[in-house]
Amino acid sequence: MTLRLNLGQYLKDHGISAYRLVQEVEGVVAPNTVYGLARKPAQRIDLDTVSSILQALERVRGQRVMITEVLEDVPDTLPADPLPTLDDLLAQTPREDLSTFPRFRRDPHRRPAPLGDGPGIAEMISEGRER
């Protein structure tokens, strides 16, 4: 079992904006911390920060807010089906006959292109040229 602080879901459920919470904790908790916690669930957090946020939520809502209301229990379970192996994925991949594509067909009458009349690689190396 894993516990996470899911402030974003709490704010959404109670119609409170992250901006409103930032205003309420001004000078106590950094705005970036509040926005970060509202954006994604946190797995690690300072207890003083949690306390300050809970107190601010109490002021905004006008009623007591328990820590259990902002915590979320995430079960540590493995997927029911094991992840597929590479062989399984390759078996599912459709195979196409590449010989049906003209660009992959070898033309027996085609001759290799000439390399040109320029100097050979050995000459270029001996002269110290890069190209």
N, C-alpha and C positions, 0 to 999 in steps of 0.2 A: 504494500500500500504506500502511495506517495501523496503527501499533502502539498497543495499549492495555494498561494494567495491569489484568488481570482477577483481582483478589484473591479476589473472591467465589466464582468458579468453582473456584479452587485450593482454597480452604477446604472447599467442598462435596465436591470430589473426594477429599480426604484426611480428611474427617470431623472437621475442626477448627472450633470455633465462633469467631465474631468476638469474643465475650466472653473466650474463652481467650487469643486473640491480644492483646486489650487489656490483660489482666493481665500478659502477658509483656513488653509494651513500655511499661509504666507508667512515667511520668516522662520518657520519651524521645519518644514520639509521642502526641499528644492522642487521647483515646478517640473523639471525633467524627470525626477523620481516618480512623481505622481502620474505624469503622462505615460512613462514607461510601464508602470504597474497597471494602468488602465488599458494599455495597448495589448499586453500579453501577460498571461499568468506567470507569477514569480515562484520559484522554488526555494529561493533563499532571500531573506530580508532581515533587516535590523529590527529587533523587537521595539525599540523606541519609536521607530518610524511607524510601525504597525499601530502602536498605542496612539500616536499623534493623529493618524488617519482615522482610527476608530472614534476618537473624541470629536474630530471635525465632522464625521458622518453623523454623530449624535446631535451636534449643533444644527446641522442642515436639516435632518429629518425630525428633530424635536422628540426623539425617543432613543432609548438605549439600543446600541448595536453590539451584538456579541461577536467575538472573533470567529465563531463557528459559521456565521452568516457570510463571511468573506473567504472562508477556506473551502477547498474543493478536494474531495478524495478521488484520486486517480488510481484505479486498480493496476497492479503490476502483472498483467497477463500477457502471455505470448499469443500471437495470432492463432486462431483455431486451425487454419491450414498452414503447413510449413511453407516457407518462401520457396519459389521454384528455383531449380538449379539452372545453370547455363544451358545444359543439354535439353531441359524441358522447354526453355524459351526458344532455343534454336529449332526444336521439333515443331513449334507452333508457327514459325516464320514461313510464309509461303515461298516456295522455290520457283524461280522462273528459268526457263531455258534461254540462256544468254545467246545461243546461236540464232535465235529468232530476231535479234537486233542486228541490223545491217552493220552498224559500226563495230561490232565485235566479231563479225565474220572475217576470216582470213581470205584475202584475195590472192590466189596463187600467181596471177599475172602481174601483180604490183611489185615494183622493184624498190629497194630502199633508196631514200633520198641521198644524194651525194653530200658530203660534208663541206665541200667548198674548196677553193684554191688557196686558202690562207695557210699560215704556218701551222705545223703540228704542235701537239702539246709539249713534246720534248724540246722543240725549238723555243717555245714560249718560256719554258722553265729555265732553259739555259741562258736566255736573254734577261730573265728576271721580270718579265712582264706578267701582269695579273690576268689579262685577257688578250 
